[in-house]
Each structure stands twice: as structure tokens, then as C-alpha cells.
Amino acid sequence: MTDYPLTSALMQRGTDFLGSRYAILCGAMSWVSERNLVAAISNAGGFGVIACGAMTPELLDAEIAGTRALTDRPFGVNLITMHPQLFDHIAVCARHRVGHVVLAGGIPPKGSVEAIKAFDGKVICFAPTLALAKKLLRSGADAMVIEGMEAGGHIGPVSTSVLAQEFLPDLAADHLVFVAGGIGRGEAIASYLEMGAVGVQLGTRFACARESIAHPDFKKAFFRANARDAVASVQVDPRLPVIPVRALKNKGTEEFTAKQIEVARLLDEGGIDMGEAQLLIEKFWAGALRRAVIDGDVENGSVMAGQSVGMVRAEEPVTDIIAELMAQSEAALASR
Ligand SMILES: Cc1cc2nc3c(=O)[nH]c(=O)nc-3n(C[C@H](O)[C@H](O)[C@H](O)COP(=O)(O)O)c2cc1C
């Protein structure tokens, strides 16, 4: 017997794969998804994911050990593919026998998927297009996350509802697909499960949970904000393809425009190449996000948030958030 039989039945393949009670992942959020939130999510029956972000391998090592001390439930680690120490991060995951590694931020470099599978880790990838998803699945990815532009943080150009219609009819029968981006309530979870998703990934809804170490002012900014406050960054120079980031609009959003102009000038002067330019941009985001999440500077920092931010109104324990999502999904399915 489960508390939510209809939802749990549709999540079965997802929960078998993750080893968690519910196929609800808390997407990795740099600075936010550290041991406390990750362990709380996994202890509540969801699936927590550590955000490695710009961490050194030593810091990642400590974070995994710290998380293990707080939970004996499964959790994952999210690695950024463009990090220059990606393979060292994978070695740390291997040492800790991390069950699931999420490769984010771009196409996994050669050998990375193999290195994770070599220690029996499961590989979860993001795919922006159906063709790339198929290629990644052929090359060994065990599951996919499709993430629409409603999400907080780095985003693609297509909405979750369109991605779901493009990917799920083709992939759902034979592959494990989790849907992310803009999910704030259980009714939406129910509808993606009915379309064939095996689970969902949420970030914004969990960022301000009681167990999240985010600064009280970061949380207050979330509670005050509505969907239209969570805007995507604009690209100022066509030669500098920056991945857009969705965050609450503030002075930091404007600073990003200035940063892009500065990096484009460096490119023009030949001082840096495109790879270095993109790393400079990513470093900007990591620093700006830290300022908002840890220091509470919500004016100048980057308050990354998805469009579902309007559905986050108060600081709640993770167990309550998950119970509410599951109950809403269950009621929706029961009423069909
Ligand atoms: C504050 C914040 C930081 C994030 N940082 C990362 C990250 O470091 N790596 C990553 O893969 N995704 C990151 N994301 C995306 C989340 O993992 C998740 O996929 C997304 O939040 C889901 O969409 P939602 O915000 O609409 O729930 C971040 C999201 C937020 C809100």
C-alpha cells in the first residue's frame, strides 16, 4: 500500500531507477543544493542532488561525505561538463560510489559517460533536442531530463510543454525521461506522468524550504516575487553566445549586460578565445549567485528563480512540500 497509489504507479519506473520513494528530484542548485537540503529531500522520499558547480574536487569530496552523514537514502551529484576538473570530480564520485551522476551544462565530453559507468554509476543527461537525446541514450546515458525555459538558472529556448510533446511520445515507452521547468504544483506532475514521464525535477519550489541554507533575504525575495519577475537574461553581442539565465530582475541583471560587453571587448581585442569568454561568463554567474544565496545581497547578486516562483509563498519543511505535491497529483489523477 502506498499513500499515493495512482501517482506512485505512474512513477514506478522512475522510483525503481532512483531508489527513492517518490520520483521527484530536487534539481541541483549551485550554493543551495548542499548537504542540508540534499539530505532533507532524500530523507523525505524525494531524490536530492548535490550541485558541484564551481567546487574543487576536495570540496565535492567533503560535500558528499557530509551528505552521507545526514542520510542513508540515495542522492545524486550534478557535475558541470565544462568544468576543467570534470574528470577529477568523476573520480571523487567513483571513490564515494555515488549512485547517480547528472551531467549538466552541455554535451558530455568524450569518456565522461564511460568513466561514470565504470564504477556502476547511473548517468542522467540533459538534452535540448530529441536528436541529441537519442544520441546520448545510444552512448550510454541511462535517463534524460528535459528542462523548459520556465526553469530557474541556465535555460534553453523552448518551453516545458513543447519539449514534453516533442520528446515523450517518442522516448517514453523505452526510456526514462524526467520533466523539469515551471512545475510548482502536483497537477502539473500528474499531467507529465500521464504523458509518459517517469518523474519530475523541481528547483524553484524547493530553494526556500526550511532546510535550505539560502539567506533569509534570498528567501524573502522569492516569497515576494511573481512569475513575471523571473526574467531571462538578454544576449547583447551576437558573437558571444551566452546561455540565458532566468533570475529575478534586479541591479545584478543589468550588471550582467555590462559584463557581456566587457567580455565581448576582450574577445575583439584577441585577448581571450571563445572558450575562455564563456568561462568568464559562467564565473560571473557563480559569483553573483553566491552573493545572493549566501550573502543575501538580492540587489546586486543573482537571484536565480523559475517562473513558478509565484507559487512559493512561505518557508516550509521539505516533507510538507513533497506531501503537498504528491497529494495534488493524486487528487488530479483520481478525478479523471
Ligand atoms: C537558484 C538556482 C540555481 C541552479 N543551479 C543549477 C546548477 O548549478 N546546475 C544545474 O544543472 N541546474 C541548476 N539549476 C536548475 C535546477 O536544477 C532545476 O533543473 C530547475 O530549477 C527546474 O526548474 P524550476 O526552477 O522551474 O523548478 C538551478 C536553479 C535555480 C533556481
The ligand as an SDF file (V2000), in Angstrom:
LIG
                    3D

 31 33  0  0  0  0  0  0  0  0999 V2000
   18.9600   29.0870   -7.7610 C   0  0  0  0  0  0  0  0  0  0  0  0
   19.0990   28.0360   -8.8390 C   0  0  0  0  0  0  0  0  0  0  0  0
   20.3540   27.5090   -9.1310 C   0  0  0  0  0  0  0  0  0  0  0  0
   20.5090   26.4940  -10.0890 C   0  0  0  0  0  0  0  0  0  0  0  0
   21.7520   25.9670  -10.3110 N   0  0  0  0  0  0  0  0  0  0  0  0
   21.8750   24.8900  -11.1550 C   0  0  0  0  0  0  0  0  0  0  0  0
   23.1240   24.2310  -11.3080 C   0  0  0  0  0  0  0  0  0  0  0  0
   24.1200   24.6040  -10.6840 O   0  0  0  0  0  0  0  0  0  0  0  0
   23.1920   23.1650  -12.1530 N   0  0  0  0  0  0  0  0  0  0  0  0
   22.0880   22.7150  -12.8340 C   0  0  0  0  0  0  0  0  0  0  0  0
   22.1970   21.7350  -13.5830 O   0  0  0  0  0  0  0  0  0  0  0  0
   20.8830   23.3200  -12.7080 N   0  0  0  0  0  0  0  0  0  0  0  0
   20.7490   24.3830  -11.8750 C   0  0  0  0  0  0  0  0  0  0  0  0
   19.5070   24.9470  -11.6880 N   0  0  0  0  0  0  0  0  0  0  0  0
   18.3160   24.3220  -12.3400 C   0  0  0  0  0  0  0  0  0  0  0  0
   17.6420   23.3170  -11.3640 C   0  0  0  0  0  0  0  0  0  0  0  0
   18.4720   22.2130  -11.1390 O   0  0  0  0  0  0  0  0  0  0  0  0
   16.3170   22.7680  -11.9060 C   0  0  0  0  0  0  0  0  0  0  0  0
   16.5100   21.9970  -13.0490 O   0  0  0  0  0  0  0  0  0  0  0  0
   15.3180   23.8790  -12.2330 C   0  0  0  0  0  0  0  0  0  0  0  0
   15.2680   24.7510  -11.1530 O   0  0  0  0  0  0  0  0  0  0  0  0
   13.9590   23.2660  -12.5130 C   0  0  0  0  0  0  0  0  0  0  0  0
   13.0420   24.2070  -12.9100 O   0  0  0  0  0  0  0  0  0  0  0  0
   12.1540   25.0750  -11.8630 P   0  0  0  0  0  0  0  0  0  0  0  0
   13.0860   26.1110  -11.3130 O   0  0  0  0  0  0  0  0  0  0  0  0
   11.1160   25.6840  -12.7490 O   0  0  0  0  0  0  0  0  0  0  0  0
   11.6130   24.1550  -10.8380 O   0  0  0  0  0  0  0  0  0  0  0  0
   19.3560   25.9970  -10.7700 C   0  0  0  0  0  0  0  0  0  0  0  0
   18.0960   26.5510  -10.4800 C   0  0  0  0  0  0  0  0  0  0  0  0
   17.9460   27.5410   -9.5270 C   0  0  0  0  0  0  0  0  0  0  0  0
   16.5640   28.0810   -9.2150 C   0  0  0  0  0  0  0  0  0  0  0  0
  1  2  1  0
  2  3  1  0
  2 30  2  0
  3  4  2  0
  4  5  1  0
  4 28  1  0
  5  6  2  0
  6  7  1  0
  6 13  1  0
  7  8  2  0
  7  9  1  0
  9 10  1  0
 10 11  2  0
 10 12  1  0
 12 13  2  0
 13 14  1  0
 14 15  1  0
 14 28  1  0
 15 16  1  0
 16 17  1  0
 16 18  1  0
 18 19  1  0
 18 20  1  0
 20 21  1  0
 20 22  1  0
 22 23  1  0
 23 24  1  0
 24 25  2  0
 24 26  1  0
 24 27  1  0
 28 29  2  0
 29 30  1  0
 30 31  1  0
M  END
$$$$
